[in-house]
């Protein structure tokens, strides 16, 4: 995190854990804001990779699950980097400012993703670098956030994944149960927009933004779930994170075969449970009949909601999710309830959002 930005946030009341904004002093109140008001938060727990150069688009097209040719100043997208076996090493949002592409992913995965991408540069005229200190990111959410941001930056993107450039800012519409945006820019302009938002909305810690991602059904691969899931298992194809027509990339054959020939045996669900502690990514789910070495599901991310219970995204065997009693951790753990997602599965005969 850029130290000038960290100093600015600390002066605004931010409390840090491991260089991440944990809270602005009242975590319970911050969680309640997700349902009752407008909020904004620092995004420095995500890192940013910059890719630029004459061959940047061609190079990225050969690496990711989505079609980079659809990314321009007006359109961002979700995408993923996979192993040759089709398992996700990371997933991310990618957007463009001028001639540079930016990938936004958990900071803990940035160095590994950057190193892997550099392995394939060879003679391509593309530069890849850590831009986490160059661009600052802010998330903003709330029923009145369109009005608040319009007063500050003017025209906003109307549809999910669309983006606009306004002076020093890139503003991206992201999925949410209420209007939700990501805003990127240089240090001084981002200080100004933070101060302007602070008049109308409540600053919150990173965990609140993760809860909003969970409620929106957006998976985030972290260190505990690297190399665990083919994109479709995490619903990436349902949130416009996979193109099945773009051509080759590492793992493409496996991803395409599952789409055209296979039937998903695991998919991502939103779940709820009452627990004394937050389960980490990779925590298993079991059933009453699971053996000691067998689990039927895996937690991607979990956060406490305003009611004090936990919500999570988890990849679960379809048959067990629909027919079995689900339990968190082991047979002595709390019962798990399957909750609604804001989009339909593609085999339910419904139009997905």
C-alpha positions in Angstrom: 0.0 0.0 0.0 1.3 3.4 -0.9 2.4 5.0 2.4 0.9 8.4 1.6 -2.5 6.7 1.1 -2.1 4.7 4.3 -1.3 7.9 6.2 -4.4 9.5 4.7 -6.6 6.6 5.7 -5.2 6.5 9.2 -5.9 10.2 9.6 -9.5 9.4 8.5 -9.9 6.8 11.3 -8.9 3.6 9.6 -7.6 0.7 11.8 -5.3 -1.7 10.0 -4.6 -5.4 10.2 -1.8 -6.8 8.1 -1.7 -3.7 5.9 -5.4 -4.0 5.2 -8.2 -1.7 6.5 -10.0 -3.8 9.1 -12.5 -1.2 10.3 -13.2 2.4 11.0 -13.8 1.7 14.7 -17.2 0.0 14.8 -17.4 -3.3 12.8 -21.0 -4.1 13.9 -22.2 -0.7 12.7 -20.3 -1.1 9.5 -21.9 -4.4 8.7 -25.4 -2.9 9.4 -24.7 -0.3 6.8 -24.8 -3.0 4.0 -28.6 -3.1 4.4 -29.5 0.3 5.7 -27.2 2.9 4.0 -24.4 3.9 1.7 -20.8 2.9 2.2 -17.4 3.1 0.7 -14.1 1.4 1.4 -10.4 1.2 0.5 -9.5 -1.5 -2.0 -5.8 -1.9 -1.1 -6.3 -5.5 0.0 -6.5 -6.0 -3.8 -3.3 -5.6 -5.8 -3.1 -4.3 -9.4 -1.1 -5.7 -12.3 -0.4 -3.4 -15.3 0.1 -4.8 -18.8 1.1 -2.5 -21.7 3.0 -2.5 -24.9 2.4 -3.2 -28.6 1.5 -6.8 -28.0 -0.3 -6.5 -24.7 -3.8 -7.4 -26.0 -2.6 -10.4 -28.0 -0.5 -11.6 -25.1 -3.4 -11.4 -22.6 -5.8 -13.0 -25.0 -3.6 -16.1 -25.0 -3.6 -16.3 -21.2 -7.1 -15.7 -19.8 -10.5 -17.3 -19.8 -12.3 -14.3 -21.2 -12.1 -12.3 -24.5 -9.7 -9.4 -23.9 -10.9 -7.9 -27.2 -14.1 -6.9 -25.4 -12.2 -4.7 -22.9 -11.9 -1.0 -23.7 -12.4 2.3 -21.8 -16.2 1.6 -21.7 -16.1 -2.1 -20.8 -14.4 -4.1 -18.0 -14.7 -7.9 -17.4 -14.1 -10.7 -15.0 -11.6 -13.3 -16.1 -9.3 -16.0 -14.7 -5.8 -17.4 -15.1 -5.8 -21.2 -15.2 -3.4 -24.1 -15.0 -3.1 -26.5 -18.0 -5.6 -28.7 -16.2 -8.1 -25.9 -16.2 -7.9 -25.0 -12.5 -8.0 -21.3 -11.5 -4.8 -19.9 -10.1 -6.5 -16.6 -9.6 -9.5 -14.6 -10.9 -9.8 -10.9 -11.3 -11.4 -7.9 -12.9 -9.6 -6.4 -15.9 -10.1 -2.9 -17.2 -8.3 -0.4 -19.4 -7.1 3.2 -18.9 -5.7 4.7 -22.1 -3.4 2.0 -23.5 -2.8 0.0 -20.3 -4.7 -3.0 -19.1 -5.1 -3.4 -15.3 -5.8 -6.7 -13.4 -7.3 -6.4 -9.9 -6.8 -9.4 -7.8 -6.1 -10.3 -4.1 -2.8 -8.8 -3.1 -1.6 -12.1 -1.7 -1.7 -13.7 -5.1 -0.2 -10.8 -7.1 3.5 -11.9 -7.1 2.6 -15.5 -8.1 0.3 -14.3 -10.9 2.9 -11.8 -12.1 5.7 -14.4 -12.1 3.6 -16.9 -14.0 2.5 -14.4 -16.7 6.1 -13.3 -17.2 7.1 -16.9 -18.0 5.1 -16.7 -21.2 6.2 -13.2 -22.4 9.1 -14.6 -24.5 9.5 -12.2 -27.5 6.1 -10.5 -27.0 6.4 -6.7 -26.8 4.5 -6.4 -23.5 5.5 -5.1 -20.1 4.0 -6.5 -16.9 4.5 -4.8 -13.6 3.0 -4.3 -10.1 0.9 -1.1 -10.2 -0.5 -1.4 -6.7 1.2 1.8 -5.7 0.4 3.6 -8.9 -3.4 3.4 -8.8 -5.7 3.7 -5.8 -9.0 1.8 -5.6 -12.2 2.6 -3.7 -15.4 0.6 -3.6 -18.7 2.4 -3.2 -22.2 0.8 -2.6 -25.7 1.9 -1.6 -29.2 2.7 -2.8 -28.3 6.4 -3.1 -24.8 5.9 -4.4 -25.7 6.8 -8.0 -26.9 10.2 -6.8 -23.8 10.7 -4.6 -21.3 9.8 -7.3 -23.1 11.6 -10.1 -22.7 14.8 -8.1 -19.0 14.2 -7.8 -18.0 12.7 -11.2 -20.9 13.2 -13.6 -22.0 10.4 -15.8 -21.8 6.8 -14.4 -21.8 3.4 -16.1 -25.4 2.1 -16.2 -24.8 -1.7 -16.6 -22.6 -4.2 -14.7 -19.1 -4.4 -16.1 -19.4 -1.1 -18.0 -16.9 1.7 -17.1 -16.4 5.4 -17.8 -13.4 7.7 -17.7 -14.1 11.0 -16.1 -11.1 13.3 -15.7 -8.7 11.4 -13.5 -11.1 8.6 -12.6 -12.0 5.2 -14.0 -15.5 4.2 -12.6 -16.7 0.6 -13.1 -20.2 -0.7 -12.3 -20.0 -4.0 -10.5 -22.7 -6.5 -9.5 -24.6 -6.0 -6.3 -28.1 -6.1 -4.7 -27.9 -2.2 -4.7 -25.8 0.0 -7.1 -22.1 -0.8 -6.6 -19.0 0.8 -8.1 -15.2 0.5 -8.1 -13.3 3.7 -8.7 -9.6 3.9 -9.6 -7.3 6.9 -9.9 -4.0 8.5 -8.8 -3.3 9.5 -5.2 -4.5 13.1 -5.1 -7.7 12.7 -7.0 -8.6 9.7 -4.9 -8.1 11.7 -1.7 -10.6 14.2 -3.1 -13.2 11.6 -4.0 -12.8 9.9 -0.6 -13.4 13.2 1.2 -16.4 13.9 -1.0 -18.0 10.5 -0.4 -17.4 10.9 3.4 -20.0 13.7 3.4 -22.8 11.3 2.2 -21.7 7.7 3.1 -19.9 5.6 5.8 -16.4 4.3 5.4 -16.1 0.6 6.2 -13.4 -2.1 6.4 -12.5 -4.8 3.8 -14.7 -7.5 5.3 -17.8 -5.5 4.5 -16.9 -5.4 0.8 -16.2 -9.1 0.9 -19.7 -9.7 2.3 -21.1 -7.7 -0.6 -19.2 -9.9 -3.0 -20.6 -13.0 -1.3 -24.2 -11.6 -1.5 -23.6 -10.8 -5.2 -22.3 -14.3 -5.9 -18.9 -13.2 -7.0 -16.1 -15.7 -6.2 -12.7 -14.5 -5.2 -9.9 -17.1 -5.4 -7.4 -16.7 -2.5 -4.4 -18.6 -1.2 -6.6 -21.2 0.4 -8.4 -22.1 -2.9 -5.7 -21.8 -5.5 -5.7 -24.6 -8.1 -8.9 -26.1 -6.7 -11.7 -25.2 -9.2 -12.4 -25.2 -12.9 -14.1 -21.8 -13.6 -17.6 -23.2 -14.1 -17.4 -24.8 -10.6 -17.2 -21.2 -9.2 -20.0 -19.9 -11.5 -17.5 -17.8 -13.5 -19.5 -18.6 -16.7 -22.6 -17.2 -15.1 -21.1 -13.8 -14.3 -19.5 -13.2 -17.7 -16.1 -14.4 -16.7 -15.5 -17.1 -19.4 -15.7 -16.9 -23.2 -16.2 -20.2 -25.0 -15.5 -18.7 -28.5 -12.3 -16.7 -27.9 -9.7 -19.4 -28.7 -6.8 -21.1 -26.9 -5.4 -20.3 -23.4 -3.9 -22.6 -20.7 -6.6 -25.0 -19.6 -9.0 -24.0 -22.4 -9.5 -27.6 -23.6 -10.7 -28.7 -20.1 -12.9 -25.7 -19.6 -14.5 -26.1 -23.1 -15.0 -29.9 -22.6 -16.9 -29.3 -19.4 -19.1 -26.7 -21.1 -19.9 -28.7 -24.3 -19.7 -32.3 -23.1 -19.8 -32.6 -19.4 -22.3 -32.1 -16.6 -21.3 -30.0 -13.6 -21.1 -32.2 -10.5 -20.0 -29.2 -8.4 -21.1 -25.6 -8.5 -20.9 -22.6 -6.3 -23.7 -21.9 -3.8 -24.3 -19.1 -1.3 -24.8 -20.6 2.2 -25.6 -19.4 5.7 -24.7 -20.8 9.2 -24.3 -19.9 12.8 -20.7 -20.3 14.0 -18.5 -19.0 16.8 -15.6 -18.3 14.5 -15.3 -17.4 10.8 -14.2 -20.3 8.6 -11.3 -19.6 6.3 -11.0 -20.3 2.6 -10.7 -24.1 2.0 -12.8 -25.1 5.0 -14.6 -28.3 4.1 -18.3 -29.1 4.1 -19.5 -32.6 5.0 -22.7 -34.6 5.3 -23.8 -37.0 8.0 -22.5 -39.9 5.9 -19.2 -38.4 4.9 -16.1 -40.4 5.8 -13.2 -38.8 7.7 -11.3 -38.2 4.4 -14.3 -37.1 2.4 -15.7 -33.7 2.0 -18.5 -32.6 -0.4 -17.8 -29.0 -0.5 -15.2 -26.2 0.0 -15.7 -22.7 1.4 -14.3 -19.9 -0.8 -15.0 -17.0 1.5 -17.1 -16.2 4.5 -18.2 -13.1 6.4 -20.5 -12.2 9.2 -23.7 -10.5 8.2 -25.6 -7.7 10.0 -27.6 -10.4 11.9 -24.5 -11.9 13.4 -24.7 -15.1 11.4 -22.2 -16.0 8.6 -22.7 -16.0 4.9 -20.3 -17.7 2.5 -19.7 -18.9 -1.0 -18.9 -22.5 -1.3 -18.3 -25.0 -4.1 -20.5 -28.0 -3.3 -21.4 -31.3 -5.0 -24.8 -30.6 -6.6 -26.5 -33.7 -5.4 -25.5 -33.1 -1.8 -26.4 -29.4 -2.0 -29.9 -30.2 -3.2 -30.6 -33.4 -1.2 -28.4 -33.7 1.9 -28.0 -32.1 5.3 -24.9 -30.0 5.0 -22.5 -29.4 7.9 -19.5 -27.0 8.2 -16.1 -28.4 9.0 -16.8 -31.8 10.4 -19.8 -33.8 11.7 -19.8 -31.8 14.9 -20.0 -28.5 13.1 -23.0 -26.2 12.6 -25.7 -27.0 10.1 -25.5 -25.1 6.7 -28.4 -23.6 4.8 -28.4 -23.0 1.1 -29.3 -19.4 0.3 -30.5 -17.8 -2.9 -28.0 -16.3 -5.4 -28.9 -13.2 -7.4 -28.6 -15.2 -10.7 -29.9 -18.5 -11.9 -27.9 -21.6 -12.8 -27.7 -22.1 -16.5 -29.6 -25.4 -16.4 -32.6 -24.0 -14.6 -34.3 -22.7 -17.7 -34.2 -19.1 -16.5 -32.5 -16.0 -17.8 -29.4 -15.2 -15.7 -28.9 -11.7 -14.5 
